[in-house]
C-alpha cells in the first residue's frame, strides 16, 4: 500500500512538472520565472501561452487519461492484452465522417472548418458506436462482438480508401494531417464540448470498477457475484465510445496509448485491481501524452502526436507479445 501511494504521488508530481514544461518550452521558450508575469502582460508570449499552449496541455491530460482508461476497459472486457480503445471501430467511424466531409465535400466546393470537422467525426463515431451497441444486444459472446467491431472498422477503412483515391490533392493533404493526430486543434472554443464528453465517459468508467473486477475471472464468475454482464458490457462500450470517440473527434487518431499504458500500470503496481490501475492508467496516460506533446513541439514544425506515441507504445506491445510467447 505504501509503495502504491508513493508511485501515485510521483505520477501526480510528474504531471505537474510536465504540464509546466509543456507551457514553457517550444519554438519560443518562456522562462519559469516569467510564466506568471506573461499572463498579466499583453505581449505575444501571452497569446502563445494562453491561446495555444495551455489548451493543448489540458487536452493532452484529458486525451491521455481517456485513451488509457478506455483501453483498459477493452482489455478487461475481451480478456485480450492487445485490445485497445479503437478495437470496436470507433476511430474508423470518426475517420469515415471526416473523410466524407473533407474528401467528398471538397468535390462540391464545400469548405471544411475546424468545428465542422469535429462534428463530422462525432457523427461518424456515434453511428459506428450505435451499430456496435445494437449488435451487442443480440450477441452474448464477446469474441464475436470483437470480430464484428473489427469488421465494421475494416468496412469504414475501405470506404475511406476509396474516397482518398478520388479526392483532390489539397483535400487529401488536409485529411492526412488530421489522421496523424494533433492536440493543437482543440482551442478554448472547442473545450466546452470536449470537457463534458470526457467527464461523463470517465465517470461512467469509475462507476464500472466493481463489475470490471468481476469480469477479470470470467463472465460466469461475474454472474455468480450478481453482476448483470450484458448491461455491464453495454456500459463499457458506451463509456469507451464517449472517451475514445470524443478524443478522436477533436484530436484525430492517437495510436498505441490505450494499448500500452494499462500494461505499464499493471507492471508498476503489480496488480490487476481496477480500483488501483484505472486511476493509475489515467495518470500514466496523461504523463505520456504530455511528454509526447513536449517533445513534438521542440521542432520548427511540430511532429504529429501519433508518431511519438507510437514510438513509445509499439516497443511495449512487442515486449508484451515476446514475454507471453
N, C-alpha and C positions, 0 to 999 in steps of 0.2 A: 504493500500500500504506500509506504514511504517512497519507494522507487518510482511508482507511477505518478505520485504527486510531484516529485522532483522533475520528472520528464515533462509533465504538463506545464509546470511553471516555466521551464526552459523554452518550451514551444511558444508559450504566450509572449515571453520576452523577445524571442526571435521574430515574432510577428511585428512587435513594436519597432525593433531595430530595422527590419527590412522595410517596413512601411515608411519610416523616416528617411531611410536611404533612397527609397524609390521617389520620395518628394525632392530630395536634394540633388541626386545625380542624374545626369542626362547629357544631351548635347550642350546644354548650358547648365553649369554647376551653380548651386546655391549653397553657401556655407551654412552649417548648422546654427552658428551664432547669428546669422541673418534671417533665419527661417521665419521667426515670428515678426520681425521687422518688415519683411517683404509683404506680409499680409496687410499691413496698415498703409503702405505707400502706394503710389499709383504707377509704378514702373511696369515695364514689360515682364519683369520677373514675377510680378503679382498675377498677371494673366496666365503665365505659364504654370505657376503653382496651383492656383485656384481653379482655372478652367480646363487644364489639361492633366496635370499630374495627380491632383487629389481625386477626381472622379475615377481616373484609371487605377489608382491604388485601391480604392474602395471596391471597384469592380473585380480586381484581382483576388481580394479576400473572399468575396461572395462566390466568384466562379470556382476558385479552388475548393472551397467548402462544399458547394453544391455538387460538383462533379465527383468529388471523393465520396461523399455520403451516398449519392445515387449509385455509384459503382459498388460500394459495399453492400447495399441492399440487393443489387442484382446478383452479386456473387453468392449471397446467402440464399436467395430465392431459388436460384438454379443449381446451387451447390457446385459451382464451377469457378475455379480460381482465376480464369481468364475472361470471365464475364465483365462487361463494363456498362456505363450508363447509356451507351448508344446501341446496345445489342438488340433492342426491340424496334429499331428503325426510326426512332425519334429524330436523330440527326439527319437521316436520309430524307425524312419528310420535310424538315426545315430547309434542307438544301434544295429539294424539289420546288418548294414555294418560292425561294429566292431566284432559282433558275428560271422559273416561269415568269417572274416579274422582270428580271434583268435581261435574260436572253431572248425570250419571246416578245416581251414588251418593247424592246428596242427595235424590233422589226416593224412595229407600228408607230414608231416615233414617241414612245412613252418614256418619260424620264423617271428613273428610279431614285427617289430621295432616300435619305438615311432612315426616316421613320417608316416609309412605305416598305423598305427592305425588311425592317424589323417585323412589321405587321404581316408581310407575306411569309416570313419564316415561322411566325407564331401560328398562322393559319395552317401551313403545311405540317408542322409538328403536331398540332392539335388534331387534325384529321387522321394522321397516322396513329396517334395515341388512341383516339376513339375507336379506330378499326381494331387495334390490338385489344382494347378493353372489351369490345363486343365479342371478339373471338374467345377471350378468357372466360366469358360466361358459359360457353359451350364446351370448352376443353378443360379437363381437370389435370391433365398431365403437363408438368412444367417443361419437359423436354420438347413436347410438341409445340407448346407456346413459344419456346425459344426458337425453334426452327421456323415457325410461321413469321415471327418477328424479323428474322434474318432474311426470309424470302421477300417480305414486304420492303425491306431496305434494299434488296437487290433489284426489285422492280423499279423502285424510285430512282436508284442509281443508274439503271439502264435508260430510263426516260431522260434523266439529266444529260447523259452522254449523247443521246440523240439531239437534244436541244443545243448542246455545245457544238455539234457537228455542223449545224446550220446557222449558228449565231455569227454576227459581225465581229471583227477583231476587238473593237473598243468595248463592246458589251462583254465579250469573253474575258478580257483582261480585268474588268471590274468584278466579274463573278469569281474569277480565280483568286483575286486579292481577298474577297470576302471569305472564300473557302479555306484560306490559310489561317484564319483566326486573328482577331485583334481586340485588345482591351480598350484601345483609344476611341473606338466607335461609340462608346457609351459616354454621353455628356450629361450635364445636370438636367437637360430636358427629358432624357430617357429614364433617369434614375427613379422618378415616382412610379414608373411602370415596372421596372426590374425589381426594386426592393420588395414590394408586396408579394410578387410571384415567388421570390426566393424565401421570404419569411413563412409563407403558407406551406410551401413544399418542405422546408426544413422542420417546421413544427410538426407536420404530419410524420416525418421520419422519426422524430424524437418520441412521438406517441406510439410508434411501432416497435420500439426497442424490445419490449417483453415478447411479443409474437415472433420477432426475428430470432431471439434467443431460443424459442421453442422450435423453430424451423431448423436450427443447427443440427438437431439429432433426427431430422426427418419429419415428413408430414404426419405419419401415423402417431409418432410420439407427441407432436404438437396437438393433434386431435384429442389424444389422451389427456392432455392438460386443459382441455376445454377451449382451445383456440379455434376460431372459425377460419379455416385455412383459405377457403375461397374468398371470403371478404378481405382477409389479410393480403392475399395475392393482389386483389384488385386495388387496395390502398397503396401497396408498394409500387405497383405500376403507375398509379396516378401521381404519387409523390415523385417518382423518378421522372415522369413526364414533365412535371412542373419545374423541377430543378434542372435537369439536363436540357429539356426543350427551351426553357426560359433563357438559360445562359447561351445556348446555341443561337437562338434568335437574335440576341443582342451582340454577341461577340464572335459568332461563327463557330465552326467545329474546333475543339481544342483536344488534341489527341493524348492518350495514354495516362492522363492524370487519374481518371476514375478507375483504371485497372490497377495501376501501380501503387497508389497511395494506401489503400486498405491493407496491402501486404506489408508495407513499411510500418503501419500502425500495429499490426499483429506482431511483427518482429520486435518492435521497441517495447511493447507492453507485455509480450509473451502470454497473450490471452485472446480468446475469440468472443468474450463477453461484450455485447453491443453497448452496454452501459458505459464501457470504457473506450472501446475502439471507435464508436461512432463520433463522439466529441473529438477523440484523438485524430481521426481521419479528417475531420473538418479543419482542425488546427494545422495538420501537416500539409493538407491541400492548399490552405491559404499561404503557408510559408513557401511552398514550392512555386506557386504562381507569382507571388511577389518577387521571388528570386529570379524566375524566368523573365518577368517584366523588367526588372532592374537590369539584367544582362542584355535584354533585347534593345534597350534604349541607350546603350553606350556607343552606338554607331551613328554615323551621319544619317543613314536611312535605317530606321528601326527594323529589326528582324521580325518575321511572323512569330507570334507567341506559340503556335502549334509546333513550329520547328524545334524550339528549345525544349518544350515539354516532352517531345518525342525523344530527344537526346537524353533526357533524364529517365523517362519511363521505359523506353524499349530495352535497355540493358537489364532493368529489374525483371521485366517479363521473361527475357531469355534466361535469367538466373532461376526464375520460378520453374520454367519448363525443364531445365537441366537438373535442378535439385529434386524434382518429383519424378524424373525419368519418364 
